[in-house]
Amino acid sequence: MRALLRVEVRRLLARRLVRVVAAAVVAGSVATGIAVLATSREATPAQVRIAEAERQRAIEQCVSDGFNPPATQADAADRREFCVNEAIPAGQITFQLTDVLDILQGTDGKGSAAPLVIVSLLLGASFVGAEWRSRGLHAQLGWEPRRPRVAATKVGVAAAAVFGGALLAQAIVAVALVPAAILRGTTQGVDAGWMLSVGGAALRVALLSAIAGATGASLAMIGRSTAAALGAVLVYGLVELVVRGFEDPAWLRWLAGENGGLFVVADPAASLRIGRSTIGALIVLAAYAFAIFGVAIASFRARDVS
């Protein structure tokens, strides 16, 4: 088993796509840090508090009577989300290190969480799909004929690799933003509680990335190619968009995207909207991943590989 694990880890790390993604993460993080440093301007803590207080007053005004449609025709959580993210965007008087939490989690796909999950799914699918295309899997079965073990190792290595990679990528992003906060911003509010919140968010994003990586690898095992896996994800994405259009909580609570967003942000408002806790969302996502993995194992055992 150890030999099989070593082989799979080496194969994954040797892939060009992995090196390209790693280089892109580093380059993007450095560029983001430089851009934030260049656009931020120094402000005293008092100025920051005044600006935030003014924004909060504007948000409350928007929620109470500045929302279209009228407040009575819209859900309170939806009204506030619209006012915070669209109507009254945050004016960046200075960069605050505490903003890193929002950057890692993101809302509506605006943070780093969604791109990390998508890339993780792509890496997982590419890892297994490339083995089918190069016929490396055929040769591997010559010295390790136990197919369930081979499939489980490949999916497990993909999940573990993207979990560690997602944690590292988030750490790089956070470190790249520290100079902007120290030199032209503020570290006010950075305490043990905030550190725990950031650590928890990073772990949730990494865990969701691992689920996505395992799902991508399993789909590629079923479809025998990266393209088949990505095609299946695209079809599901279109179906989810249609289902979201009905805005029926009975359906929304079972969507992978809805549960993934709830799990990452751990927002009580989102929990109320779909009637599920953060842990419940994780259980649903894990159940989907294990179901797809089960189909992959069954398919791999039954189908001819030659």
C-alpha positions in Angstrom: 0.0 0.0 0.0 2.9 2.4 0.8 4.5 1.8 -2.6 1.2 2.5 -4.3 0.8 5.7 -2.3 4.3 6.9 -3.2 3.7 6.2 -6.9 0.5 8.1 -6.9 1.9 11.1 -5.1 4.9 11.3 -7.4 2.6 11.1 -10.4 0.4 13.9 -9.2 3.3 16.2 -8.3 4.9 15.5 -11.7 2.0 16.8 -13.6 2.5 20.0 -15.5 -0.9 21.3 -14.6 -0.1 21.1 -10.9 3.1 23.2 -11.4 1.2 25.7 -13.6 -1.5 26.1 -11.0 1.0 26.5 -8.2 2.9 29.2 -10.1 -0.4 31.0 -10.9 -1.4 31.0 -7.2 2.0 32.5 -6.2 2.0 35.1 -9.0 -1.6 36.1 -8.4 -1.1 36.5 -4.7 1.9 38.7 -5.1 0.1 40.8 -7.7 -2.9 41.2 -5.4 -0.7 42.2 -2.5 1.1 44.8 -4.6 -2.2 46.2 -6.0 -3.7 46.5 -2.5 -0.6 48.2 -1.2 -0.6 50.6 -4.1 -4.3 51.5 -3.8 -4.6 51.7 -0.1 -4.0 54.9 1.9 -3.2 55.4 5.5 -5.9 56.3 7.9 -6.1 56.6 11.6 -8.3 54.1 13.6 -10.7 56.9 14.3 -11.2 57.6 10.6 -11.7 53.9 9.9 -14.4 53.7 12.7 -16.2 56.8 11.3 -16.2 55.5 7.8 -17.5 52.1 8.9 -20.2 53.7 11.1 -21.4 55.8 8.1 -21.5 52.8 5.9 -23.5 50.8 8.5 -26.0 53.7 8.7 -26.3 53.7 4.9 -26.9 49.9 4.9 -29.6 50.2 7.5 -31.3 52.9 5.5 -31.1 50.7 2.4 -32.6 47.8 4.2 -35.5 49.8 5.7 -36.7 51.8 2.7 -34.2 52.0 -0.1 -34.7 48.5 -1.5 -36.5 47.8 -4.7 -38.8 45.9 -4.6 -40.2 47.3 -1.4 -39.0 45.8 1.9 -42.3 44.1 2.5 -42.0 42.0 -0.7 -38.4 40.7 0.0 -36.9 38.4 2.5 -34.9 40.3 5.2 -31.8 38.3 4.6 -31.9 38.9 0.9 -32.5 42.6 1.4 -29.4 42.9 3.7 -27.3 40.8 1.4 -28.2 43.1 -1.6 -27.5 46.3 0.4 -24.2 45.1 1.7 -22.8 43.6 -1.5 -24.4 45.6 -4.2 -26.1 48.9 -3.2 -23.6 50.0 -0.5 -20.2 48.5 -1.4 -17.4 49.0 1.1 -15.4 52.1 0.4 -11.7 51.2 0.9 -10.4 54.0 3.0 -7.5 51.8 4.1 -6.8 48.1 4.0 -7.7 46.2 7.1 -6.0 42.9 7.8 -9.3 41.7 9.2 -10.7 41.8 5.7 -8.7 38.6 5.0 -11.5 36.6 6.4 -14.0 37.9 3.8 -11.4 37.5 1.1 -10.9 33.8 1.9 -14.6 33.0 2.4 -16.1 35.4 -0.2 -19.7 35.9 -0.9 -21.5 35.1 -4.1 -18.2 33.7 -5.5 -16.3 36.9 -5.0 -13.6 35.5 -2.6 -10.9 32.9 -3.2 -13.0 30.0 -2.0 -15.0 29.4 -5.2 -11.9 29.5 -7.5 -10.0 27.1 -5.3 -12.9 24.6 -5.3 -13.2 24.8 -9.1 -9.4 24.4 -9.6 -9.5 21.4 -7.1 -12.2 19.7 -9.1 -10.2 20.3 -12.3 -7.0 18.9 -10.8 -8.7 15.8 -9.5 -10.4 15.1 -12.8 -7.2 15.8 -14.7 -5.1 13.5 -12.5 -7.3 10.4 -13.2 -8.3 11.4 -16.7 -4.6 11.6 -17.8 -4.0 8.1 -16.5 -6.7 6.8 -18.8 -5.4 8.8 -21.8 -1.8 7.8 -21.4 -2.7 4.2 -20.6 -0.7 4.4 -17.5 -3.6 2.8 -15.6 -3.4 -0.3 -17.8 0.3 -0.8 -16.9 -0.4 -0.1 -13.2 -2.9 -2.9 -13.1 -0.2 -5.3 -14.2 1.6 -5.0 -10.8 -1.4 -4.0 -8.7 -4.4 -5.9 -10.0 -6.7 -5.0 -7.0 -8.8 -2.4 -8.7 -10.7 -1.0 -5.7 -7.4 -0.3 -4.0 -6.0 1.4 -7.1 -9.1 3.6 -7.5 -9.3 4.4 -3.8 -5.7 5.4 -3.7 -6.0 7.7 -6.7 -9.1 9.4 -5.4 -7.6 9.7 -1.9 -4.3 11.2 -3.1 -6.2 13.7 -5.2 -8.3 14.7 -2.2 -5.4 15.0 0.1 -3.2 16.9 -2.3 -5.9 19.6 -3.0 -6.6 19.8 0.7 -3.0 20.7 1.5 -2.7 22.8 -1.6 -5.8 24.9 -0.7 -4.5 25.5 2.8 -1.1 26.6 1.4 -2.7 28.8 -1.3 -4.8 30.6 1.3 -1.8 31.1 3.5 0.1 32.6 0.6 -2.8 35.0 -0.1 -3.0 36.1 3.5 0.8 36.6 3.8 0.8 38.6 0.6 -1.7 41.1 2.1 0.2 41.6 5.3 2.5 44.3 4.0 -0.4 46.5 2.8 -2.0 46.3 6.3 1.2 47.1 8.1 2.6 49.8 5.8 -0.5 51.6 4.6 -3.4 50.0 6.6 -4.3 48.7 9.9 -4.1 45.5 11.9 -6.8 46.6 14.3 -9.1 43.8 15.3 -6.5 41.1 14.8 -6.7 39.0 17.9 -7.0 35.3 19.0 -10.7 35.2 18.1 -10.1 36.5 14.6 -7.2 34.1 14.1 -9.5 31.2 15.1 -12.1 32.5 12.6 -9.6 32.7 9.8 -8.2 29.3 10.6 -11.7 27.8 10.7 -12.6 29.4 7.4 -9.4 28.2 5.7 -10.0 24.6 6.9 -13.6 24.7 5.6 -12.4 25.9 2.2 -9.7 23.3 2.1 -12.1 20.5 3.1 -14.6 21.6 0.4 -11.7 21.7 -2.1 -10.8 18.1 -1.0 -14.4 17.0 -1.6 -14.3 18.7 -5.1 -11.0 17.0 -5.9 -12.3 13.6 -4.9 -15.5 14.1 -6.9 -13.6 15.2 -10.0 -11.3 12.2 -9.8 -14.3 9.8 -9.3 -16.1 11.3 -12.3 -13.0 10.9 -14.4 -12.8 7.3 -13.3 -16.3 6.7 -14.4 -16.0 8.6 -17.7 -12.5 7.5 -18.4 -11.4 11.1 -19.3 -11.0 14.6 -17.9 -13.5 15.9 -20.5 -16.2 13.5 -19.4 -15.8 14.6 -15.8 -15.9 18.3 -16.7 -18.9 17.7 -19.0 -20.8 16.0 -16.2 -20.0 19.0 -13.9 -21.2 21.4 -16.5 -24.4 19.6 -17.0 -25.0 19.6 -13.3 -24.2 23.3 -13.1 -26.9 24.0 -15.7 -29.4 21.9 -13.9 -28.6 23.7 -10.6 -29.2 27.1 -12.3 -32.6 26.0 -13.5 -33.5 24.7 -10.0 -32.3 27.9 -8.4 -34.7 29.8 -10.6 -37.7 28.3 -8.9 -36.4 29.5 -5.5 -38.1 26.6 -3.7 -36.4 25.9 -0.3 -37.3 22.2 -0.6 -35.1 21.9 -3.7 -32.4 24.5 -2.7 -31.5 22.6 0.4 -30.2 19.7 -1.7 -28.1 21.6 -4.2 -24.4 21.1 -4.0 -23.6 24.8 -4.6 -26.0 25.9 -1.9 -24.6 23.5 0.6 -21.1 24.4 -0.4 -21.7 28.1 0.1 -23.3 27.5 3.5 -20.5 25.3 4.7 -17.8 27.8 3.7 -19.3 31.0 5.2 -21.1 29.2 8.1 -23.7 31.9 8.0 -26.8 31.5 10.2 -28.9 33.4 7.7 -28.0 30.9 5.0 -28.8 28.1 7.4 -32.3 29.5 8.0 -32.9 30.0 4.3 -32.3 26.3 3.4 -33.1 24.8 6.8 -29.8 23.1 7.3 -26.8 23.6 9.7 -23.2 24.0 8.6 -22.4 20.4 9.7 -25.6 19.2 7.9 -24.3 20.9 4.7 -21.0 19.1 5.0 -22.8 15.7 5.5 -24.8 16.3 2.4 -21.7 17.2 0.3 -19.8 14.2 1.7 -22.7 11.9 0.9 -22.7 13.1 -2.7 -19.0 12.6 -3.0 -19.1 9.1 -1.5 -22.0 8.1 -3.7 -20.1 9.2 -6.8 -17.0 7.4 -5.5 -19.0 4.2 -5.0 -20.2 4.4 -8.6 -16.6 4.9 -9.7 -15.4 1.8 -7.8 -18.3 -0.3 -9.2 -17.6 0.9 -12.8 -13.9 0.3 -12.5 -14.3 -3.2 -11.2 -16.9 -4.2 -13.9 -15.5 -2.6 -17.1 -12.8 -3.9 -19.3 -9.6 -1.7 -19.1 -7.8 -3.1 -22.1 
